């Protein structure tokens, strides 16, 4: 089946060269490695994306790549509670959340070559060995694994015609899982002297009982790098507040660096401020100098306007209830399971000039305590999910939103479950369900896609769903068409053609379509290739905003270009 790939629009910029270091000869490719220290989740991905934004805004062709530590081939089979929301790309790649950060900051689509796991590296090497491609050599971690890592880096350079490749190393310095990535970094530095820099993003804690930032953890992290033959060129110090000169001097003394190469990255109210924080310290210029690149000034006008809108005073606050089932890990609540969703809400909120208060509600609690637990929010979202656990609570939420005229947005599973809710409440089919959750139902209004039956029988789960961007035709006169039409850039107004990213196995069962349409549910979009129901809705006369989409608009939303469906949802919440 054909998938579509969106073409990135290239905005021409006038770049002002500050130095006369350019020449007519083609510039050699430059490599920037970004590693992390002290704790995981410190912000390597955001730092990498911010650096990429600064360099791209200065006119350089930048290509990011993320190397992950796990043996999974991709992130598609990982429980989102374990490693956060897998980010879905146009080509169907199920990657790490950082891939989404790259897309949002660079305003470019990432593809398979941008996300590599150590599992994929090992599999490639082992497959080559089985095909006798190593000509009888004893295949070892070094050089064969490290060579494959470097080969993957060069493939990104070639595929994306990159002048600068940003290589984010997963995990934290000192873990045994990622040592081969660091070894590949060391080898590439030796092979390409002057063309490689290493940036170490590390945590600088400020213990409450001391009241001052402590550099010792980062000193030890840099010592670990040194033991692997790597001397960082820059340290990005993640901390609560800006690092003072005293701390810079300590870093310089004990980490064998210059004070000006210690970059401070304090906590900020929005991650989109980080590029400007780094720019204010001249980070992109310092990188250009280290790599002997012509010094160019980045054009950050649009990004600065974005931050202005982010920080502007909002006149209204809206509450959005998210009824999901991937919220907790042990005794703690987490947001990473729905990272792309939260970003999409934020993008729309900034554009709509409102503050959004997200209310997290566990679907299993709704099952036990009833929909009254939801209260009276301005909007309800039922997001992605899998399997029976919590599904009845999510169905109850869809019913609650319909009956109480609360704006509702169902995403993938949330679309399927609102169809089930409609079948039970309006059509009177009390046993209506998805085949995923009930094989015995006489009304399987959601059923397994025919192309997925053989896959499921073989238990071939990884990378086998309907994945990536698929075209759909939106029916004119529907609310969905009105929404896409209002926000330019997401639909061909002549044909009604749009495209969304997909990640699912089950679909709306067309055997029951006449019953649904007769009772008021509108099928407002169908896929071009297979004629599958893509978007369902209730008309304005029946509900202020009630839409379910089989696709995932959250993965296409960007800070400078919020997705139309989220824009329309937030605007509806403003009016509720």
C-alpha positions as CSV (number, residue, x, y, z in Angstrom):
1,X,0.0,0.0,0.0
2,X,1.4,3.4,-0.8
3,X,2.3,5.8,1.9
4,X,2.8,9.5,1.4
5,X,5.8,11.5,2.6
6,X,5.3,15.2,3.2
7,X,7.7,17.6,1.5
8,X,9.4,20.0,3.7
9,X,9.1,23.6,2.6
10,X,12.4,25.3,2.5
11,X,12.3,28.9,3.5
12,X,15.0,30.9,1.9
13,X,17.0,33.1,4.3
14,X,19.5,35.8,3.8
15,X,22.6,34.7,5.8
16,X,25.2,37.2,6.7
17,X,28.7,35.8,6.9
18,X,30.6,37.5,9.8
19,X,34.0,36.1,9.0
20,X,35.8,35.5,5.7
21,X,36.6,31.9,6.4
22,X,34.5,30.5,3.6
23,X,36.1,29.1,0.4
24,X,34.8,27.8,-2.9
25,X,35.9,24.2,-2.1
26,X,33.2,21.9,-0.6
27,X,33.4,22.0,3.2
28,X,34.2,18.7,4.9
29,X,31.3,17.2,6.9
30,X,31.4,18.1,10.6
31,X,30.3,15.9,13.5
32,X,28.9,16.9,16.8
33,X,28.5,14.2,19.5
34,X,26.1,15.0,22.4
35,X,26.4,12.8,25.5
36,X,24.8,12.9,28.9
37,X,26.1,12.8,32.5
38,X,24.9,12.2,36.1
39,X,21.2,11.4,35.4
40,X,19.1,10.3,32.5
41,X,16.4,12.6,31.1
42,X,18.6,15.6,31.7
43,X,17.8,17.2,28.3
44,X,20.3,15.8,25.7
45,X,17.6,15.7,23.1
46,X,16.4,19.2,23.7
47,X,20.0,20.5,23.8
48,X,20.8,18.6,20.5
49,X,17.6,20.0,18.8
50,X,18.4,23.5,20.1
51,X,21.9,23.4,18.7
52,X,20.5,22.0,15.4
53,X,18.0,24.9,15.3
54,X,20.8,27.5,15.8
55,X,23.0,26.0,13.2
56,X,20.2,25.5,10.7
57,X,19.1,29.1,11.2
58,X,22.6,30.1,10.4
59,X,22.3,28.4,7.0
60,X,23.9,25.1,7.6
61,X,22.4,21.8,6.5
62,X,22.0,19.9,9.8
63,X,21.0,16.3,10.2
64,X,20.3,14.8,13.7
65,X,20.6,11.1,14.6
66,X,19.7,9.4,17.9
67,X,21.5,6.3,19.1
68,X,19.5,4.3,21.7
69,X,20.9,1.7,24.1
70,X,18.1,-0.9,24.1
71,X,18.2,-4.2,22.1
72,X,14.7,-3.5,20.6
73,X,14.8,-2.9,16.9
74,X,12.7,0.2,17.4
75,X,10.5,1.7,20.1
76,X,7.2,0.3,18.8
77,X,7.1,-2.7,21.1
78,X,8.1,-0.9,24.3
79,X,5.5,-0.1,26.9
80,X,5.2,3.7,26.9
81,X,5.4,3.7,30.7
82,X,8.9,2.2,30.4
83,X,10.4,4.6,27.9
84,X,7.8,7.2,27.1
85,X,5.7,7.8,24.0
86,X,7.2,6.3,20.9
87,X,7.3,9.0,18.3
88,X,5.8,8.1,14.9
89,X,7.4,9.4,11.7
90,X,6.1,9.9,8.2
91,X,7.8,6.8,6.9
92,X,6.4,4.6,9.7
93,X,9.5,4.7,11.9
94,X,8.6,4.2,15.6
95,X,11.3,6.2,17.3
96,X,12.3,7.8,20.6
97,X,10.6,11.0,21.9
98,X,13.8,12.9,20.9
99,X,13.0,12.3,17.3
100,X,9.8,14.3,17.8
101,X,11.9,17.1,19.5
102,X,14.1,17.2,16.4
103,X,11.0,17.5,14.1
104,X,9.5,20.3,16.2
105,X,12.7,22.4,16.5
106,X,14.1,21.9,13.0
107,X,10.6,21.8,11.3
108,X,11.7,18.8,9.3
109,X,10.5,15.2,9.0
110,X,12.8,12.6,10.5
111,X,13.0,9.2,8.9
112,X,14.4,5.7,9.7
113,X,18.1,6.7,9.4
114,X,17.6,9.3,12.2
115,X,16.9,6.7,14.8
116,X,19.1,3.7,15.5
117,X,19.1,1.2,18.4
118,X,22.0,-1.0,19.5
119,X,19.6,-3.9,18.7
120,X,19.5,-2.8,15.1
121,X,23.3,-2.4,15.0
122,X,23.9,-5.9,16.4
123,X,21.3,-7.5,14.1
124,X,22.9,-5.9,11.0
125,X,26.3,-7.2,12.0
126,X,25.1,-10.7,12.8
127,X,23.1,-10.8,9.6
128,X,26.3,-9.8,7.7
129,X,28.3,-12.5,9.5
130,X,25.7,-15.1,8.5
131,X,26.0,-14.1,4.9
132,X,29.8,-14.4,5.1
133,X,30.3,-10.7,4.4
134,X,33.2,-10.6,6.8
135,X,35.1,-13.2,4.8
136,X,35.7,-15.5,7.8
137,X,36.9,-12.9,10.2
138,X,36.2,-13.4,13.9
139,X,33.4,-10.8,14.3
140,X,34.0,-8.6,17.4
141,X,32.5,-5.6,19.1
142,X,35.5,-3.6,18.0
143,X,35.9,-2.9,15.2
144,X,32.8,-4.4,13.6
145,X,30.1,-2.9,15.9
146,X,31.8,0.4,16.0
147,X,32.3,0.4,12.3
148,X,28.6,-0.2,11.8
149,X,27.8,2.7,14.1
150,X,30.1,5.0,12.0
151,X,28.6,3.6,8.8
152,X,25.1,4.6,10.0
153,X,26.4,8.1,10.8
154,X,27.8,8.4,7.3
155,X,24.6,7.1,5.8
156,X,22.7,10.0,7.4
157,X,25.2,12.4,6.0
158,X,24.7,11.1,2.5
159,X,20.9,10.7,2.7
160,X,20.3,14.2,4.0
161,X,23.2,15.9,2.3
162,X,24.3,17.2,5.7
163,X,27.1,19.6,6.3
164,X,26.8,19.0,10.1
165,X,25.5,15.8,11.7
166,X,24.3,15.9,15.3
167,X,24.8,12.6,17.0
168,X,22.9,12.1,20.3
169,X,24.2,9.2,22.4
170,X,21.5,7.6,24.5
171,X,21.8,7.0,28.2
172,X,24.4,8.4,30.5
173,X,28.2,8.2,30.5
174,X,29.4,5.3,32.6
175,X,26.7,2.8,31.5
176,X,28.0,-0.4,30.0
177,X,25.1,-0.4,27.4
178,X,26.4,2.6,25.5
179,X,30.2,2.2,25.7
180,X,30.4,1.2,22.0
181,X,28.8,4.4,21.0
182,X,31.5,6.3,22.9
183,X,34.2,4.1,21.3
184,X,32.8,5.0,17.9
185,X,33.0,8.7,18.8
186,X,36.6,8.3,19.9
187,X,37.5,6.5,16.6
188,X,35.8,9.0,14.4
189,X,37.5,11.8,16.3
190,X,40.9,10.2,15.4
191,X,39.9,9.6,11.8
192,X,38.7,13.2,11.3
193,X,40.8,15.5,13.3
194,X,39.4,19.0,13.5
195,X,36.0,17.9,12.3
196,X,34.5,16.5,15.5
197,X,33.4,18.1,18.7
198,X,31.9,16.5,21.8
199,X,29.3,18.2,23.9
200,X,28.6,16.8,27.4
201,X,25.2,17.7,28.9
202,X,25.4,17.1,32.6
203,X,23.4,17.8,35.7
204,X,24.5,20.3,38.4
205,X,22.5,19.8,41.5
206,X,21.8,22.5,44.1
207,X,21.1,20.6,47.4
208,X,18.6,22.5,49.6
209,X,20.7,22.0,52.7
210,X,23.8,23.6,51.0
211,X,22.2,26.3,48.8
212,X,24.9,26.2,46.2
213,X,25.4,24.3,42.9
214,X,27.8,21.3,43.1
215,X,30.1,20.5,40.2
216,X,31.6,17.3,41.6
217,X,29.0,14.9,39.9
218,X,29.9,16.5,36.5
219,X,33.6,16.3,37.3
220,X,33.2,12.6,37.8
221,X,31.2,12.2,34.7
222,X,33.9,14.0,32.6
223,X,36.5,11.7,34.3
224,X,34.5,8.8,32.9
225,X,34.6,10.3,29.5
226,X,38.4,10.8,29.8
227,X,38.8,7.2,30.8
228,X,37.2,6.3,27.4
229,X,39.6,8.6,25.6
230,X,37.2,11.5,25.1
231,X,37.8,15.1,26.2
232,X,34.6,17.1,25.8
233,X,34.9,20.4,24.0
234,X,31.8,21.9,25.8
235,X,29.9,21.2,28.9
236,X,26.2,22.2,29.0
237,X,25.5,22.5,32.6
238,X,21.8,21.7,33.4
239,X,20.8,23.3,36.6
240,X,18.0,25.2,38.4
241,X,19.6,28.5,37.8
242,X,22.4,30.1,35.8
243,X,25.8,28.8,36.6
244,X,28.0,31.6,38.1
245,X,31.6,32.5,37.2
246,X,32.9,30.7,40.3
247,X,31.4,27.4,39.1
248,X,32.6,27.9,35.6
249,X,36.2,28.3,36.9
250,X,35.8,25.1,38.9
251,X,34.6,23.2,35.9
252,X,37.5,24.6,33.8
253,X,40.1,23.6,36.4
254,X,38.9,20.1,37.1
255,X,37.6,19.2,33.6
256,X,40.6,20.5,31.6
257,X,38.6,23.1,29.8
258,X,38.2,26.9,29.3
259,X,35.6,28.7,31.4
260,X,33.9,30.1,28.2
261,X,33.3,26.5,27.0
262,X,31.0,25.9,30.0
263,X,27.5,26.7,28.8
264,X,24.8,27.1,31.4
265,X,21.3,25.7,30.7
266,X,19.0,26.6,33.6
267,X,15.4,25.5,34.1
268,X,13.0,27.5,31.9
269,X,9.3,27.8,31.7
270,X,9.2,26.4,28.1
271,X,11.7,24.2,26.4
272,X,11.4,26.4,23.3
273,X,13.4,29.0,25.2
274,X,16.5,26.8,25.3
275,X,17.8,27.8,21.8
276,X,17.7,31.4,22.8
277,X,19.4,30.7,26.1
278,X,22.3,28.9,24.3
279,X,22.4,31.6,21.6
280,X,22.8,34.4,24.2
281,X,26.0,32.6,25.3
282,X,27.2,32.4,21.8
283,X,27.1,28.6,21.6
284,X,26.6,28.3,17.9
285,X,29.5,30.7,17.1
286,X,31.7,28.8,19.5
287,X,30.9,25.5,17.8
288,X,31.6,27.1,14.4
289,X,35.0,28.3,15.6
290,X,35.9,24.9,17.0
291,X,35.0,23.2,13.7
292,X,36.7,25.9,11.6
293,X,33.4,26.9,9.9
294,X,32.5,30.3,8.5
295,X,30.9,32.3,11.3
296,X,27.3,33.0,10.4
297,X,24.6,34.8,12.3
298,X,21.4,32.7,12.8
299,X,18.0,34.2,11.8
300,X,15.9,33.6,14.9
301,X,13.1,36.1,14.2
302,X,10.3,33.6,14.0
303,X,11.5,31.7,17.0
304,X,11.8,34.9,19.1
305,X,8.2,35.7,18.1
306,X,7.1,32.2,19.2
307,X,8.7,32.8,22.6
308,X,6.9,36.1,22.8
309,X,3.6,34.4,22.3
310,X,4.5,31.6,24.8
311,X,5.3,34.2,27.5
312,X,2.4,36.6,26.7
313,X,-0.2,37.0,29.3
314,X,-3.2,34.7,28.6
315,X,-6.7,36.0,29.3
316,X,-8.3,32.6,29.7
317,X,-7.5,29.2,31.3
318,X,-9.2,26.0,30.1
319,X,-9.2,22.6,31.7
320,X,-8.7,19.5,29.5
321,X,-9.4,16.1,31.0
322,X,-7.2,13.3,29.5
323,X,-8.6,9.9,30.2
324,X,-5.8,7.4,29.6
325,X,-4.0,4.4,31.1
326,X,-0.3,5.1,30.9
327,X,0.1,7.7,33.7
328,X,1.8,6.0,36.6
329,X,5.1,4.2,37.3
330,X,5.3,2.9,40.8
331,X,4.4,5.7,43.2
332,X,4.9,8.4,40.6
333,X,2.9,10.1,37.8
334,X,4.6,10.7,34.5
335,X,3.8,12.7,31.4
336,X,6.2,11.1,28.9
337,X,3.7,8.4,27.9
338,X,1.7,11.1,26.1
339,X,4.5,13.5,25.2
340,X,3.4,14.2,21.6
341,X,-0.2,14.8,22.7
342,X,0.9,17.3,25.4
343,X,3.1,19.2,22.9
344,X,0.3,19.4,20.4
345,X,-2.1,20.8,23.1
346,X,0.6,23.4,24.0
347,X,1.2,24.4,20.4
348,X,-2.6,25.1,19.9
349,X,-2.9,26.8,23.3
350,X,-0.1,29.3,22.5
351,X,-1.7,30.1,19.1
352,X,-5.2,30.4,20.7
353,X,-3.7,32.6,23.5
354,X,-5.0,30.5,26.4
355,X,-3.5,28.6,29.2
356,X,-4.4,24.9,29.4
357,X,-4.6,23.0,32.6
358,X,-4.4,19.3,31.9
359,X,-6.3,17.1,34.3
360,X,-5.0,13.5,34.3
361,X,-7.6,10.8,35.0
362,X,-6.8,7.1,35.1
363,X,-9.3,5.2,32.9
364,X,-9.4,2.3,35.4
365,X,-10.6,4.7,38.1
366,X,-13.4,5.9,35.8
367,X,-14.3,2.2,35.4
368,X,-14.6,1.7,39.1
369,X,-16.0,5.1,40.2
370,X,-18.0,6.2,37.2
371,X,-17.8,9.1,34.8
372,X,-18.8,11.6,37.5
373,X,-15.1,11.4,38.4
374,X,-14.4,13.5,35.3
375,X,-16.2,16.5,36.6
376,X,-16.9,19.5,34.3
377,X,-13.8,20.1,32.3
378,X,-13.8,22.4,29.2
379,X,-12.8,19.5,27.0
380,X,-12.1,15.7,27.1
381,X,-9.4,13.8,25.2
382,X,-9.2,10.0,25.0
383,X,-5.7,9.2,23.5
384,X,-3.9,6.3,22.1
385,X,-4.1,2.9,24.0
386,X,-4.0,-0.8,23.6
387,X,-6.0,-3.7,25.0
388,X,-8.9,-4.2,27.3
389,X,-7.5,-2.7,30.5
390,X,-9.1,0.6,31.2
391,X,-11.1,0.5,27.9
392,X,-14.5,0.6,29.7
393,X,-13.5,3.8,31.5
394,X,-12.5,5.4,28.2
395,X,-15.8,4.4,26.6
396,X,-17.6,5.9,29.6
397,X,-15.6,9.1,29.1
398,X,-16.7,9.2,25.4
399,X,-20.3,8.8,26.4
400,X,-20.0,11.4,29.1
401,X,-18.6,14.0,26.7
402,X,-21.4,13.3,24.2
403,X,-24.2,13.4,26.7
404,X,-23.0,16.5,28.4
405,X,-22.0,18.4,25.3
406,X,-18.3,18.6,26.3
407,X,-15.9,19.1,23.4
408,X,-14.4,15.6,22.7
409,X,-11.3,14.5,20.8
410,X,-10.6,10.8,20.3
411,X,-7.2,9.9,19.0
412,X,-6.8,6.4,17.4
413,X,-8.0,4.2,20.2
414,X,-10.1,7.2,21.4
415,X,-11.8,7.2,18.0
416,X,-12.5,3.5,18.1
417,X,-13.9,3.8,21.6
418,X,-16.2,6.7,20.9
419,X,-17.7,4.6,18.0
420,X,-18.3,1.8,20.6
421,X,-19.9,4.3,23.0
422,X,-22.2,5.6,20.2
423,X,-23.2,2.0,19.3
424,X,-24.1,1.2,22.9
425,X,-25.9,4.5,23.7
426,X,-27.6,5.4,20.5
427,X,-28.0,2.2,18.5
428,X,-28.8,0.2,21.6
429,X,-26.2,-2.5,21.0
430,X,-25.1,-3.0,24.6
431,X,-22.5,-5.7,23.7
432,X,-20.9,-3.5,21.0
433,X,-17.1,-3.7,21.3
434,X,-13.8,-4.0,19.5
435,X,-12.6,-7.5,18.5
436,X,-9.4,-6.5,20.3
437,X,-11.3,-6.6,23.7
438,X,-14.1,-9.0,23.0
439,X,-14.2,-11.9,20.6
440,X,-17.7,-12.9,21.6
441,X,-19.5,-9.6,20.8
442,X,-22.2,-9.8,18.2
443,X,-21.5,-6.2,17.2
444,X,-17.8,-6.0,16.5
445,X,-18.1,-2.3,15.4
446,X,-14.2,-2.2,15.5
447,X,-12.5,-5.2,14.0
448,X,-9.1,-6.3,12.9
449,X,-7.9,-5.1,9.6
450,X,-7.7,-8.0,7.1
451,X,-4.1,-7.3,6.3
452,X,-3.2,-7.7,10.0
453,X,-4.8,-11.1,10.6
454,X,-1.9,-13.1,9.3
455,X,0.5,-10.9,11.1
456,X,-1.3,-11.5,14.4
457,X,-1.4,-15.2,13.9
458,X,2.4,-15.2,13.5
459,X,2.8,-12.9,16.5
460,X,5.0,-10.7,14.4
461,X,4.2,-7.5,16.4
462,X,7.2,-5.3,15.8
463,X,6.9,-2.8,12.9
464,X,3.9,-4.6,11.4
465,X,1.0,-2.3,12.1
466,X,-0.5,0.2,9.6
467,X,2.3,2.7,10.1
468,X,3.3,6.1,8.8
469,X,1.6,8.7,6.7
470,X,-1.5,7.6,4.8
471,X,-3.6,9.8,2.5
472,X,-7.3,10.4,3.2
473,X,-10.1,12.3,1.4
474,X,-12.0,14.6,3.7
475,X,-15.7,15.0,2.8
476,X,-16.7,18.5,1.9
477,X,-19.4,20.0,4.1
478,X,-18.2,18.1,7.2
479,X,-16.8,19.7,10.3
480,X,-13.5,17.9,9.6
481,X,-13.2,19.6,6.2
482,X,-14.1,23.0,7.7
483,X,-11.3,22.5,10.3
484,X,-8.7,21.5,7.7
485,X,-9.8,24.3,5.4
486,X,-9.6,26.9,8.0
487,X,-5.9,26.2,8.8
488,X,-4.0,26.2,5.6
489,X,-1.3,23.8,4.7
490,X,-2.9,20.5,5.7
491,X,-5.3,19.8,2.9
492,X,-5.6,20.1,-0.9
493,X,-8.8,22.2,-1.2
494,X,-9.5,20.9,-4.7
495,X,-9.5,17.2,-3.9
496,X,-10.0,17.3,-0.1
497,X,-6.9,15.2,0.2
498,X,-4.9,15.3,3.5
499,X,-2.5,12.9,5.2
500,X,-2.0,11.8,8.8
501,X,0.3,9.4,10.6
502,X,-1.1,6.1,11.7
503,X,-0.2,3.4,14.2
504,X,-3.0,0.8,14.5
505,X,-4.3,-2.7,13.7
506,X,-8.0,-2.3,14.2
507,X,-10.5,-0.3,12.2
508,X,-14.1,0.8,11.9
509,X,-16.2,-2.1,10.7
510,X,-18.1,-1.0,7.5
511,X,-20.5,-3.8,8.0
512,X,-22.4,-1.5,10.4
513,X,-21.8,1.9,8.6
514,X,-25.4,2.4,7.5
515,X,-26.7,2.0,11.0
516,X,-24.3,4.6,12.3
517,X,-25.0,7.1,9.6
518,X,-28.7,6.7,9.9
519,X,-28.4,7.5,13.6
520,X,-26.3,10.6,13.1
521,X,-22.7,9.6,13.2
522,X,-20.8,11.1,10.3
523,X,-17.9,9.4,8.5
524,X,-16.1,12.6,7.4
525,X,-12.9,11.1,6.0
526,X,-11.9,7.9,4.3
527,X,-8.5,6.6,3.3
528,X,-7.6,7.0,-0.3
529,X,-6.0,3.6,-0.7
530,X,-8.3,1.3,1.3
531,X,-11.5,3.3,1.8
532,X,-11.2,2.9,5.6
533,X,-13.0,5.3,7.9
534,X,-10.5,7.8,9.1
535,X,-12.5,10.5,10.9
536,X,-15.9,10.3,12.6
537,X,-17.8,13.2,14.0
538,X,-21.1,14.5,15.2
539,X,-22.6,17.5,13.3
540,X,-22.8,20.9,15.0
541,X,-26.5,20.6,15.4
542,X,-25.9,17.6,17.7
543,X,-22.8,18.6,19.6
544,X,-20.4,21.6,19.9
545,X,-17.3,19.5,19.0
546,X,-17.2,15.7,18.9
547,X,-14.5,14.2,16.6
548,X,-12.6,11.0,16.6
549,X,-9.6,10.4,14.2
550,X,-7.9,7.1,13.4
551,X,-4.8,9.0,12.6
552,X,-2.4,10.8,15.0
553,X,-2.5,14.5,14.4
554,X,-0.4,15.0,17.5
555,X,2.7,13.7,15.8
556,X,2.5,16.3,13.0
557,X,1.9,19.4,15.2
558,X,4.8,21.8,15.6
559,X,5.3,25.0,17.6
560,X,5.3,27.2,14.6
561,X,2.5,25.3,12.9
562,X,-0.1,23.8,15.3
563,X,-2.2,21.0,13.9
564,X,-5.7,22.1,12.7
565,X,-7.6,19.5,14.7
566,X,-5.9,20.6,18.0
567,X,-6.5,24.2,17.1
568,X,-10.2,23.6,16.6
569,X,-10.4,21.5,19.8
570,X,-8.8,24.2,21.9
571,X,-11.0,26.9,20.3
572,X,-14.1,24.8,21.1
573,X,-12.9,24.4,24.7
574,X,-12.6,28.2,25.0
575,X,-16.3,28.5,24.1
576,X,-17.5,25.8,26.4
